[in-house]
Amino acid sequence: MACNFSQTSVTPSTTPVNVTVTLSTVLYMAAGAQNITVSGVGGGATVTSTIGLTVTATTETFTLTAKNATYPVNPGGSASVSITVTGSTGFLVGSPATTVVPITYTCTDPAPQSLCTGPAGATNTTAVSFTISTTAPTAELRRPFDRGSGIFLAALLPGLLGILFTFGPRKPGSRLRGMRMLGLIVALGFSTLWLGSCGGSSSNGGGGNGGTTPGSYTVTINATTGGASPVTSSTTVTLSVQ
């Protein structure tokens, strides 16, 4: 709240001097009684007076209206929601009409992996738009030597080692044949461990991005003038993800 005086100083006189005080309230301040103290200083003395001010709540209202009730969209696509602002007498001014005070908008979108964006900051325009952007599903891309390749190599290793031991240079003596058999058993053991590790790692792997799930979602658009006693409005639209 601000106070403005018709004159800030007066010359002492036997005739009373009238000074007008203009009180300016802030937009949508809290309703109720306010006591305003006015002080005058002169001749080494200070004189004060109290002005009673009663602030009443505004009766102005405004309404948000969406162009369409339902907005169909495929996952990965976007929908543009047009909103028109209408208001009571005194809330809209000028031609083309604008709101008498700026309005701030927010949007609540419950659809998974979907984002609703609107005007940045407050605006006085009576036509605003929101964009609802959904996400398309994506498949998991496997790199070379992922689980499938690991299983293939783990299964291939014993066969290759078996061929190597079978067709390797033959020399008489049971000791050499025993060492070959022992080597094959060790290779089979490592191959089994490799298969187990490949299978275990696949359980922790991702399955890609499912994107925005098909279905119907209620998107809420809110608007407010702000202040201690704000004027608010809201509207809803249906986002139909095919």
Phi, psi and omega in degrees: 000143181232149178243134176232134182255145178294333171206143186266351178210150179227156178268130180306136183203158177282347179265131180300143178245126180271129177240127182266132178250124178254123180259126180246118180272158176277160182297131174053045175285164183298137179284151178140180182276138179232139174254121181252124180259125179249130182240143174233134183239131177185144178062028179080005181239154177237127179243133180239155177215148182250132178248128178271127179233129178248121179261124179257149180292144180290151176256005180287146178219163172216160185228141175258133179230124179275147180296318179233155178274327183232140180234104178281144180204145174271150178306129184098348179265180181223157179234139178255119183254118180265131181239134176249137180254124172240152185216168178287171180301125180100343179275331177252140181224158173078176178215116359295151188292142171230163179284148184291336176228155178294148179242137178253135185246148171223159183223134178247117183241109183277353182293136180294140179052044178227143185229130178250123181235147181221205181299139178272120181080187182273150181214151179262357184291152181261007177224114180233163180223151177236148177243124177255114183251124179259172183242133178278148177290148178232144179274155178283131177261120180269136177277160174303145180067025170286198188303316183297316179293323180297318179296319180298314181293323180294325178284330183283330186301312181300322180297316180296318180293324178298319178296318181298315181290330183285316185261009177291171181298129182266132175226145181296151177125128181287337181295319180293319179295324178294322178294322178297316180296319178298319178297321179295321179296318178298318179298318178296323178296314177297324179296319178296317177298321180296317179299320180295318181293324178295316181295322180293323183291333182291333182290340180262357183283155178279162180247025182088186182254122182286345180071191179287124183289131177302145180152182179254131182230139179268114179262128183252131177248123182248151178217144181212150175275344185078185181095176181290328177235074187289153170259127186233163175202161178206162175210161181233151173226160179257124174264115182254103180271119186282000000 
